[in-house]
Amino acid sequence: MSETEIFDRIKGGDEKALEYLYKKYYRMMTKMVITNSGTEDEARDIYQEALIVFWQKCTSGNLVMTSKISTYIYSICQNLWRKELDRKKRLSNEEKDMPVVLDTESAEKEKIIARCIEQLGDTCKKVLMYYYFDE
């Protein structure tokens, strides 16, 4: 199938042409994600999302192809993957900030436990101290 034929068929809503496109460029598109710190699953998701974007643009009639289909889809994949990496980076930074909150909570719990232990009688206090803190 030629580029023009694929484009025209997808523009007309031909799902078989989309399947053909999916299989034809799968390796090339997923390789880009995998070589840029992605997993096989992430690569597949990005490629599928890119094809959905391509399909929607084609069927809406607003897309004028000025390059090869593979170039267009590749750029969609790159943009989607860049957004995903940015999202992961934001989540990672948020997780780095979380332990500070957890450490504060942990310190607060330790203070509460220490106060409770101080209120116990000597025998109970010794039993707990030996059980939890003695080796």
SULWO-V972562 format. One line per field, one symbol per residue. phi: phi as a letter, one per 40 degrees, with the letter a starting at -180 (. if undefined). psi: psi as a letter, one per 40 degrees, with the letter a starting at -180 (. if undefined). burial: b if it has 24 or more other ideal C-beta (glycine too) atoms within 12 Angstrom, else e. A space follows every 10 residues. Layout:
# SULWO-V972562
phi->???
psi->???
burial->???
This chain:
# SULWO-V972562
phi->.cdccddccc dcgcccccdd cdccbdcccc cdcccbgbcc cccccccccc ccccdccccc gccbcbacdc ccccccddcc cccccccccc ccccccccdc cccccccccc cccccccccc cdccccdccc ccbcc
psi->hidddddddd deehdddddd ddddeddddd ddddeffiid dddddddddd ddddddddde eehhheaidd dddddddddd dddddddddd dddddddddd dddddddddd ddddddddei iddddddddd ddei.
burial->eeeeebbebb beeeeebbee bbeebbebbb ebbeeeebee ebbeebbbbb bebbbeebee eeeeeeeebb ebbbebbbeb beebeeeeee eeeeeeeeee eeeeeeeeee eeeeeeeeee eeeeeeeeee eeeee
